[in-house]
Amino acid sequence: MVIVDKSGVHRLEVRCCECPNAMSPDIQMFRHRFFPASFNRPKTVMFPHLVPDRYRELMRVAQQWRQLKTMKWHGFGHRSDNPSTGELALFCPACPQPGINVLLSEDESLDEDPSWKYTRSFVMDGNFKAEHLHPIKPFDEVWLSDGLGFMVGNDRYKMHLAEAADTVEKSSCNNHRAVNQANAARHKLESTGIGGVACARHGCFVPHSMVDFQKGERQATSTIPHSRVNHGGSLADK
């Protein structure tokens, strides 16, 4: 077995317990404070340190390690329940969020005058240069935080695009990039850009409100992040 430590890469003979009531090999590795690069038949174990000649295994472990740290930072380290949509991302810490950074007294409410006191403003924008090709092996793609961070869940987004009606928009402007890309067909690209909703004052993105563009800034792709901000639940929970 290849053991990667901060002291180097070592090859040692390791035998896992094969008793009838023994735990699976990956759990045994975790119990000995090793992090396996795979779980079915682990052949490489390591600590999350930089090792140039084990790049593929390092990237796999780094992604899993980052996922575990993210869940720990958001309070899911020792809980049996799983995070729901947007719970692994934080909203703007400067915008008013009752119960988080705003404490209301007994005689105060969010609807009282002046109405601007707890009002939040949002903007929508997109990046048309963040292109992404179709994966070579889509069946090997593993979503660790699908819909749990800033991006909208993949299945929910595809269902929305399949049901939403979209029309070809005509622009009177010369070489309007958003409209031109919305009407262009790019079969080799999985996404032609990225867009989302952010608070207008500080520029912080809203959790679970960012989407990929398939054909530029179409109306169908922009409605789901907009609906997330208006009807997707209270941002005070983030």
BELZI-V859574 format. One record per pair of residues at least 6 apart in sequence whose C-alpha atoms are under 6 Angstrom apart, sorted by the first residue. I is the first residue (numbers start at 1). J is the second residue. D is the distance in Angstrom with one decimal. If there is no record, write none. Layout:
((I J D) (I J D))
This chain:
((1 11 5.5) (1 12 5.4) (1 13 5.8) (1 43 5.1) (1 44 5.8) (2 10 5.7) (2 11 4.6) (2 44 4.7) (3 9 5.9) (3 10 5.0) (3 44 6.0) (3 45 5.1) (3 46 5.6) (4 46 4.4) (5 46 5.9) (5 47 5.8) (26 39 5.3) (34 45 5.8) (34 46 5.9) (35 45 5.3) (35 46 5.2) (36 42 5.9) (36 44 5.9) (36 45 4.2) (37 44 5.5) (37 45 5.8) (37 57 5.7) (37 61 5.8) (71 77 5.9) (85 147 5.4) (85 148 4.6) (86 148 4.3) (86 149 4.6) (86 207 5.0) (86 208 4.8) (87 148 5.7) (88 148 5.4) (88 149 4.9) (89 149 4.8) (89 207 5.7) (90 238 5.7) (91 206 5.7) (91 238 5.8) (92 204 5.3) (96 118 5.9) (97 236 4.8) (98 236 5.9) (121 199 5.8) (121 200 5.3) (122 198 5.5) (122 199 4.3) (122 200 4.7) (123 197 5.7) (123 198 5.5) (123 200 5.3) (124 196 5.7) (124 197 4.6) (125 195 5.6) (125 196 6.0) (126 194 5.5) (126 195 3.8) (127 193 5.4) (127 194 5.3) (128 193 4.4) (129 193 5.8) (130 193 4.5) (131 191 5.7) (131 192 4.5) (131 193 5.2) (132 189 5.7) (132 190 5.6) (132 191 5.2) (133 189 4.4) (133 190 5.1) (134 189 5.7) (134 190 4.7) (146 153 5.2) (147 153 3.7) (149 207 5.9) (149 208 5.8) (150 207 4.3) (150 208 4.3) (150 209 5.9) (150 210 5.8) (151 208 5.0) (151 209 6.0) (151 210 4.6) (151 211 5.9) (152 208 4.9) (152 209 5.8) (152 210 5.9) (152 211 6.0) (164 220 5.9) (178 216 5.8) (178 217 5.6) (181 215 5.7) (181 216 4.4) (182 215 4.4) (182 216 4.0) (182 217 5.7) (182 218 5.6) (191 212 5.7) (191 213 5.2) (191 214 4.6) (192 213 5.3) (192 214 5.4) (193 212 5.9) (193 213 4.9) (194 211 5.8) (194 212 4.5) (194 213 5.5) (195 210 5.6) (195 211 5.6) (196 209 5.6) (196 210 4.0) (197 205 5.8) (197 206 5.8) (197 209 5.9) (198 204 5.2) (198 205 4.0) (198 206 5.4) (209 225 4.3))
